[in-house]
């Protein structure tokens, strides 16, 4: 395994500045996920690390060695592609062993490595089959097996699960997570799916327009987003964003929404806001931080407010209810039996301890 260090990396495609001065350090054995919307530069960054794209400026170091001028085959990396890239007329065994044979690895060692990889991935019974005889999930396991027999210092995954259905994606996420725990190798994984990013990563690197918007542990980004973009990208359903103004009321600060509804901010968290009173802000509320009030005392930092249900989307044990709050629609994640039909009025409890505030102009967190 090896660490990765990227310094001031730039990549252009003609007039398009695809990667804009990225600085990134990934320690050895870490599982890092590059995530972001289409066109944000994540695949270009991964391909640059692999040597499949020639960078315009900056340095890439693997294991402390600059690899800018090294060929992909000499960088000691293994890569898993979105489209599997299997040889159709070779068996599963031959596909997994292909790279080892090309490097003239002894036959006995090839057999040992292929068997170990097949056992780890649950495909030992498929070694004599051709790719066309496999399901999508099985083909992806073969592609991963071909990578792990290399014993490379760095593993790169370029959206490997995007061609699979939802159930298979769930299964393969677990397989890849388990694989990382077993072989303890540095892995860098590209996806546009924030669920994959949250479930797999030791570190999330969220890109936007060729730059790193924020990076860190998944829960750090989820609970303390640096911008509205980060807050909106992570979480399903998406965070609710309410336009309002910062006001002083009753000795503490509060958010006043467009219809005059005022939500007092817990003093313990918001006593040093970098925003002047009466400035325009955006209040961020996650659906899971709202619930139907159950009576009794209001917990510290929470508020209760009447709201009318506009839409109900049942999902089984939970329901997503769209309600009007301060003249703006919000989605609340409620227990399935807490709401049953539109036009119902309920008392909504909001945990403002978990809220986020953003400057309305810069959209940066306050």
C-alpha positions in Angstrom: 0.0 0.0 0.0 1.1 3.6 -0.5 0.0 7.1 0.3 -1.0 9.6 -2.4 -0.2 13.3 -2.6 -1.5 15.7 -5.3 -0.3 19.2 -5.4 -1.8 22.1 -7.5 -3.1 19.7 -10.2 -4.6 21.3 -13.3 -6.1 19.7 -16.4 -7.6 21.4 -19.5 -9.6 20.0 -22.4 -9.2 22.8 -24.8 -11.0 25.8 -23.2 -12.5 23.6 -20.5 -10.7 23.8 -17.2 -11.7 20.4 -15.9 -9.5 20.2 -12.8 -8.5 23.5 -11.1 -5.6 23.5 -8.7 -6.5 20.4 -6.6 -4.4 19.7 -3.5 -5.1 16.3 -1.9 -3.4 13.9 0.5 -4.6 10.4 1.0 -2.8 8.4 3.7 -1.9 4.7 3.1 -4.7 2.2 3.8 -7.4 4.9 3.6 -10.6 4.5 1.5 -11.2 7.8 -0.1 -14.3 8.6 -2.3 -14.3 11.3 -4.9 -17.9 12.4 -5.3 -19.8 15.1 -7.0 -22.2 15.9 -9.8 -21.5 15.1 -13.5 -18.8 17.2 -14.9 -17.2 18.2 -11.6 -13.8 16.6 -12.5 -13.8 13.5 -10.4 -13.2 11.0 -13.2 -10.6 13.2 -14.8 -8.8 13.4 -11.4 -8.8 9.6 -11.1 -7.6 9.1 -14.6 -4.8 11.6 -14.0 -3.7 9.6 -11.0 -3.7 6.4 -13.1 -1.7 8.1 -15.8 -4.5 7.8 -18.4 -4.7 11.6 -18.7 -1.6 13.8 -19.1 -1.9 16.7 -16.6 -1.1 20.3 -17.5 0.4 21.4 -14.2 1.1 20.1 -10.7 2.6 16.9 -9.2 1.2 13.4 -8.4 3.2 11.4 -5.8 2.5 7.8 -5.0 4.4 6.4 -2.0 6.6 9.5 -1.9 7.6 9.2 -5.6 6.6 11.7 -8.3 4.9 9.7 -11.1 4.0 12.5 -13.5 6.2 11.1 -16.3 5.7 7.4 -15.5 3.6 5.2 -17.8 0.4 3.8 -16.2 1.8 0.3 -16.1 4.8 1.5 -14.1 2.8 3.3 -11.4 1.9 0.0 -9.6 -1.8 0.7 -9.5 -4.8 -1.4 -10.2 -8.0 0.0 -11.7 -11.6 -1.2 -11.9 -13.7 0.4 -14.7 -17.4 1.1 -15.0 -17.8 -1.3 -18.0 -15.9 -4.3 -16.4 -13.5 -4.4 -19.4 -13.3 -8.2 -19.5 -12.0 -10.2 -22.4 -15.1 -12.0 -23.8 -13.3 -15.1 -25.1 -11.3 -15.8 -21.9 -12.6 -17.7 -18.9 -13.0 -16.0 -15.5 -9.8 -17.7 -14.4 -8.0 -16.4 -17.5 -9.4 -12.9 -17.1 -8.2 -12.7 -13.5 -4.8 -14.1 -14.3 -4.2 -12.1 -17.5 -2.2 -9.3 -15.9 -0.1 -11.8 -13.9 0.7 -13.8 -17.0 1.7 -10.6 -18.8 4.2 -10.0 -16.1 5.6 -13.5 -16.3 4.5 -14.4 -12.8 5.2 -18.1 -12.0 2.3 -20.4 -12.7 2.0 -21.7 -9.2 1.9 -18.2 -7.8 -0.8 -17.3 -10.3 -2.9 -20.2 -9.2 -2.5 -19.2 -5.6 -3.4 -15.6 -6.1 -6.4 -16.3 -8.4 -7.9 -18.9 -6.0 -7.5 -16.5 -3.1 -9.2 -13.6 -5.0 -12.0 -15.9 -6.2 -12.6 -17.2 -2.6 -12.7 -13.6 -1.2 -15.2 -12.5 -3.9 -17.4 -15.6 -3.8 -16.7 -16.6 -7.5 -14.6 -19.7 -7.0 -17.3 -21.8 -8.7 -17.3 -19.6 -11.8 -13.7 -19.8 -12.8 -14.4 -21.9 -16.0 -17.2 -19.7 -17.3 -17.0 -17.0 -19.9 -18.1 -13.4 -19.2 -21.3 -13.8 -21.2 -22.4 -16.5 -18.9 -22.2 -14.2 -15.9 -24.6 -11.7 -14.3 -23.6 -8.0 -14.0 -22.7 -8.4 -10.4 -20.6 -11.5 -11.1 -18.8 -9.7 -14.0 -17.9 -6.8 -11.6 -16.6 -9.3 -9.1 -14.3 -10.7 -11.8 -13.1 -7.2 -12.7 -12.3 -6.5 -9.0 -10.6 -9.9 -8.7 -8.4 -9.1 -11.7 -7.3 -5.9 -9.8 -6.7 -7.4 -6.4 -4.4 -10.3 -7.6 -2.0 -7.5 -8.7 -1.1 -6.7 -5.1 -0.8 -3.1 -6.3 0.0 -0.2 -4.0 -3.0 1.8 -5.0 -6.5 0.7 -6.1 -8.7 3.0 -8.3 -12.4 2.5 -8.9 -14.2 4.5 -11.6 -17.9 4.3 -10.9 -17.8 0.4 -10.8 -21.4 -0.1 -9.7 -23.3 2.4 -11.9 -24.4 -0.3 -14.4 -26.0 -2.5 -11.7 -29.5 -2.5 -10.4 -30.3 -1.2 -6.9 -30.2 -4.5 -5.1 -26.9 -5.5 -6.7 -25.4 -2.1 -5.9 -26.2 -2.6 -2.2 -24.6 -6.1 -2.3 -21.5 -4.9 -4.1 -21.0 -1.9 -1.8 -20.8 -4.4 1.1 -18.3 -6.6 -0.8 -16.0 -3.6 -1.6 -16.1 -2.4 2.0 -15.3 -5.9 3.3 -12.6 -6.2 0.7 -10.9 -3.0 1.9 -11.0 -4.2 5.4 -9.4 -7.6 4.4 -6.6 -6.3 2.2 -6.0 -2.9 3.9 -4.8 -1.2 0.7 -5.2 2.4 -0.3 -8.4 2.8 -2.4 -9.7 5.8 -4.3 -13.3 5.4 -5.5 -15.2 7.7 -7.9 -19.0 7.9 -7.8 -21.8 10.4 -8.3 -24.0 8.6 -5.8 -23.8 10.2 -2.4 -25.2 7.0 -0.7 -22.1 5.1 -2.0 -19.9 7.9 -0.8 -21.4 7.9 2.7 -21.4 4.1 3.2 -17.9 3.3 1.7 -15.6 6.2 2.6 -13.2 6.8 5.4 -12.8 10.2 3.7 -15.2 12.0 1.3 -13.7 14.4 -1.2 -16.6 16.4 -2.7 -15.8 18.2 -5.9 -17.5 21.1 -7.7 -16.5 22.7 -10.9 -13.0 21.1 -10.8 -12.2 22.1 -7.2 -12.6 20.5 -3.8 -15.6 22.0 -2.1 -15.0 20.1 1.1 -13.3 17.0 2.3 -13.3 15.0 5.6 -15.1 12.1 7.3 -18.6 11.4 6.0 -20.4 12.5 9.2 -18.3 15.7 9.4 -19.5 16.7 5.9 -23.1 15.6 6.7 -23.4 17.4 10.0 -21.1 20.4 9.4 -21.4 21.2 5.7 -19.1 24.1 4.6 -21.6 25.4 2.1 -25.2 25.1 0.8 -23.8 23.0 -2.1 -22.3 20.4 0.3 -25.5 20.3 2.5 -27.7 19.8 -0.5 -25.6 17.2 -2.1 -25.3 14.9 0.9 -28.5 13.4 2.3 -31.6 11.8 0.9 -34.2 13.4 0.9 -32.2 16.6 0.4 -31.9 19.2 3.2 -34.6 21.8 3.2 -33.5 25.4 2.5 -35.6 28.2 3.8 -35.0 31.9 3.0 -35.2 34.3 6.0 -33.5 37.0 7.9 -31.4 37.0 11.0 -33.1 39.0 13.8 -32.6 39.7 17.5 -35.5 38.7 19.7 -36.0 38.0 23.4 -32.3 38.5 24.0 -31.1 35.9 21.5 -30.9 35.6 17.7 -33.6 34.1 15.6 -34.5 33.4 12.0 -37.6 35.2 10.7 -39.1 33.6 7.6 -41.0 35.3 4.8 -44.5 35.1 6.4 -43.2 36.4 9.8 -42.7 33.1 11.5 -39.8 33.4 13.9 -37.6 30.5 14.9 -35.3 31.2 17.9 -31.8 29.8 17.5 -30.2 27.9 20.4 -27.8 30.2 22.0 -25.2 27.5 22.8 -24.5 27.0 19.1 -25.3 30.3 17.4 -23.9 32.8 19.8 -21.1 33.9 17.5 -22.6 34.1 14.1 -20.5 35.8 11.5 -23.6 37.7 10.2 -25.1 41.0 11.1 -28.7 41.3 12.4 -31.3 41.7 9.6 -28.9 40.1 7.1 -30.4 37.6 4.6 -29.6 34.0 5.4 -30.7 30.5 4.4 -31.9 28.1 7.1 -31.1 24.4 6.4 -33.2 21.7 8.0 -32.8 18.0 7.3 -36.0 16.0 7.0 -35.0 13.6 9.8 -34.6 16.5 12.2 -38.3 17.2 12.1 -40.9 15.0 13.8 -44.5 15.0 14.9 -44.7 16.5 18.5 -45.7 13.9 21.0 -46.7 16.2 23.9 -44.8 16.9 27.1 -42.1 19.6 27.5 -40.3 20.9 24.4 -36.6 19.7 24.4 -34.0 22.5 24.7 -33.2 23.9 21.3 -36.4 22.6 19.7 -39.5 24.5 18.6 -43.1 23.4 17.8 -45.2 24.9 15.1 -48.4 24.0 13.4 -48.1 22.9 9.8 -50.5 21.6 7.1 -49.6 18.5 5.2 -49.5 19.0 1.4 -48.2 15.6 0.2 -47.5 12.2 1.7 -45.0 9.7 0.3 -45.0 6.4 2.3 -41.8 4.3 2.2 -42.8 1.6 4.6 -41.8 2.3 8.2 -41.3 6.0 7.4 -43.2 8.6 5.4 -42.0 11.7 3.7 -44.5 14.5 4.3 -44.3 17.8 2.4 -45.6 20.6 4.6 -45.8 24.4 4.6 -43.4 26.2 7.0 -43.2 29.9 7.0 -44.8 30.1 3.6 -42.2 27.7 2.1 -42.5 23.9 1.4 -40.4 21.5 3.5 -40.1 17.7 3.6 -40.2 16.0 7.0 -39.3 12.4 7.6 -42.0 11.0 9.9 -43.0 7.7 11.4 -45.4 5.9 9.0 -48.4 6.3 11.3 -47.7 9.9 12.3 -49.3 11.2 9.1 -51.8 9.6 6.8 -53.3 12.1 4.3 -52.9 15.5 2.7 -54.6 18.6 4.3 -54.0 17.1 7.8 -52.8 19.7 10.3 -50.1 18.5 12.7 -47.8 20.0 15.3 -44.3 19.8 13.9 -41.3 19.7 16.3 -38.1 21.0 14.8 -34.7 20.4 16.3 -32.8 23.6 15.7 -29.7 22.3 17.4 -29.1 20.3 14.2 -29.9 23.1 11.8 -27.5 24.8 9.4 -27.2 28.4 8.5 -25.8 29.8 5.3 -25.1 33.3 4.0 -27.7 34.1 1.4 -25.1 35.7 -1.0 -22.0 33.5 -0.7 -23.9 30.3 0.4 -21.1 29.6 2.8 -21.9 28.2 6.2 -22.1 30.7 9.1 
